[in-house]
Amino acid sequence: MAQPAATAGAEPQSIPALLARNADRLGDCPAYREKEFGIWQSWTWAQAAEEIRALALGMLNLGLAPGDHVAVIGRNRPAHYWAMIAAQMCGAVPVPLYQDAVAEEMAYVLGHSGARFVICGDQEQVDKVLEVQSAAPRIEQIIYTDKRGMRKYDHSRMNALADVQAEGRAAAQRLGPELDARIAGLDYDSTCVMLYTSGTTGKPKGVVLSNRNIIETARNTSEFDKLTARDDVLAYLPMAWVGDFIFSMGQAAWTGFTVNCPESPATMMTDLREIGPTYFFAPPRVFEGQLTNVMIRMEDAGRFKRWLFRHYMGVAHRVGPALLDGQPVGLIDRIAYGLGNILIYGPLKNTLGYSRIRVGYTAGEAIGPEIFDFYRSLGINLKQLYGQTEASVFITQQPDGEVRSDTVGVPSPGVELKIAENGEVFYRSPGTFVEYYQNPESTASTKDAEGWVATGDAGFFEPGTGHLRIIDRAKDVGKMADGRMFAPKYVENKLKFYPNILEAVVIGNGRDYCTAMLNIDLSAVGNWAERNNIAYASYQELAGHPQVYAAIREHVEAVNRSVAEDEMLSGCQIHRFLVLHKELDPDDGEMTRTRKVRRAVINEKFADLVTALYDGSSSVYTETQVTYEDGRKGKIKATLRIEDVPVFGEAPMQKVAAE
């Protein structure tokens, strides 16, 4: 089917125009792959362009109007990326949602955006949309991708995506000129997508991003890392997250590289190994989880294998990053590292699916330096970037040869940075968002008249290198009672390096000393319990086991030794801790969908635990409301132990005796 070409002699100014360019120049190259029923299916750029045009015509046939919002809810699938481009072709605005969002969260976004069309991945997502329709009265059409379980539904306002495409193909001659006119009407200032923030401190805000924001950012950053059409990326992160959009839509459209969609979250690691992406992005929690699994497997290995792993990882930590950065390394160390690559690093990278990675990034929140250094020591070119939804992701990046665990790099191409007197980081760039949808007050308080955006993060430029160091969220950085700096994320990331610790919340702003509430990693600690013949019936029982507490105490003590070496943050050592009786959960409001801790919610919900950490109690009884998978509410009860931990380089604080 004919595709409208980009204007001759001009750069494409919309994602649909980039699609047309790719179909023309890269028509036979793979654009999308998807694994379904264990088999990889592939679409070239020419085939994808035909599928997308058919869907756009079908949506036009259903009455999609310019300016309408089209919600997209489901796992990463080519059809869902196509739906977003098809919506743009019609002059509409795609609004991807988190597929694991509970009905209440979904109702807010659907209602606030005023979505008329909703693309649902399967029956589960359709059911959630139908449940919240009273809160989103503008919904007129529901289009579903997977037909399973949908036969008996009322189809008066509901259609299968394949059927919509079929209707679009049938109406091509009638509606083609109208669609072409709408595509031609798109320009740099047309809205490309609306993405909702994670809502760490309140209701999510709709971030409006233009074609200029996405395309300029995609071009600059692709050139920065020399991305080409020969690269492969694995699209597995939530489609509602700006990171997935810029990688799987923006950069994919600009460079023409291949977007690979796994079969399901459960098969993601297997699919990652099969694809072997050359360009990879993951938030710290993914790298933390993989490292935990590696450590669990090594604990299960024989004595010789454990010795071999530890010996060669010692070599890797010593010389791996230097080799990766092209720095001089002695001949003996090179030989030792080469042997390690044959015996340990190569097989491990292959198992992780990282053998082909040319450029890897982590962002979303700070990654623990120990975790970061572990992957780079294997020879994986893992780098950090610093970004936000409002910036179309990229604010800073680490150039090759200048990669360190304690900075987030230099300004991305086209980005300007400045530090305010209070230490807050400000930026402006071609990627700076247009506005918060229907929220001029928040727009004005975040972005000033000159285009400078307040990040909400505290940081500083390193003298000499120009690299940016982020301390923590500006609102989270505070002072201890004695005036020393309090930066909880720094300590939390060190704690999460240990496989036994899944999540950590450090408390201490305005107080005499710091304390922590911790989550154990059930897979890591459960594996340890099985190896040691320790029976347990629940997460709560395992979390409270004396031997688990003893192991966690050792980890906290080791972190204190490390923190004590940092003169600026030595006051953040943990004096007391407890292990929580439940995992922090987005469904309970304790975390965002991107797994960021909502500190205000934690402090309010677990106020009794915070009190006990500071009043000298050795234990505390608590009752906590939880949300079950089926949406029902319940309560769990527990008596939690509180442990004291040694601190270093300072006199231990005198704890208040419990009455």
C-alpha angles and dihedrals in degrees: 000000000000118000126208109246126225115260110281114258094008132098113252110263101199139039091250089054090051089050090054091048092051093047088053099043102027100026096140096040119101113262104170136017128186131184113220127166088358094301127107114230121194137202125193121220090259092051092045091050090054092048092048094048091050090052092047091052090048092051089047088052089054091055104263106170132201111274094023118135118235115198116210117199123176147069123304106290131151089239091059093050088047090052091057092050091044090053090052090051088057091051091253127128122243116222112189117201132200107265093212093053115125118242094262093055091045091050091056095052094042091048097042094048092044091224114196097184127041125193109204125192098213147338093292092059092044090054092052092050092049090049093057100037092113088063092046104043096164094071108116105159133036117193118189128198102201115054096198112122094003101101098097098045123110103265098187088107099014131085139172112248091234089054091050088053091049091052089048092054090048091051096044096111093046099042101028096092091049092050092048090051091052092049090049089052093061117101141165092284096050114111111262101184143339115224125185122227119240092253098232092163103024144326115353116259124221108240111206112211123186130213087256091057095050101037097044091048092046092050096047096046095042089055090046091060097030093241116181141178088270093068125101126211129188111226104207106123120097111290089221090064117093091226092064091045095053094045102037097034112018103037092032091056093045099047100026094230122156122270111209119198119200121226094245141332088265092059096039096108093048091047090047090057092048095050098037096199120219093207117043137175129186136159116242093263091066093052090043091052094048092049090050090053091049091052092047091052092049091052087055092049125096123270095259093049091049090051091048092050094048093045096051094039085057088056090046094052090050101048109004099090091045091053090048091053093047095247122151114274127180121258095245091051090048091053092046091049091048090054089047090052091055095045105031121359099048096048090043093051089048091051091050093046093243101115095108101037111133096169126018128178137191126193142132092098137000116295121219110258092230091055092046093049092048093062096042090050088061089060095259111143093228115166137177127239129186119216152134139215088250090058096049082253105290122095101135135007136186115243117221109272093026100072118136135161096230100055136050095219135242130318113293115245110291094013124122121201136193136171119226122223090260090055097256117145118236128187142176127192145144086274095060109128123252098229147309106272112256090347111101092160093060091042091054093046092050103038122037128211092269092054098255112147124207108227097195088229128116118224148132141218117253112240112248099009102054090221118147120236117198114207100186142293105318091232090051096048110090143139133271118237089266093052100258118137119269115204110161100184092062091060095037092058091051090052092049091057087080112084091224093062117072101170137007134192115193119201127193115108108144092358134114094247143000128262132181142214112207139195119210120224102246095206094050097041092039090054090051090050092052092050090051096044093244112155121213134169102200147009089260094054093048093046091055097046112126093230091051090052090049092053093046090049090056090052093050091048091051090050090051090055090052095045091048088064091062106082094198096051104026090113089069094076114132114249098176136011144177133198112236120237093226138034116258104253136194089218088061092048093246094115137023122247087262089057098253115148116246097219096187091054091047093050092049099040095045097034091130091056092048090051091051092050089059104035097064096255117156092206140009134204115221142173119206131189114230136184118230124215092261091054097257119137124229143157132245122200128205145158109225127203120228118211131199118223131200118251127205135226093013139067113266113255118248106246119218110253115245113249 
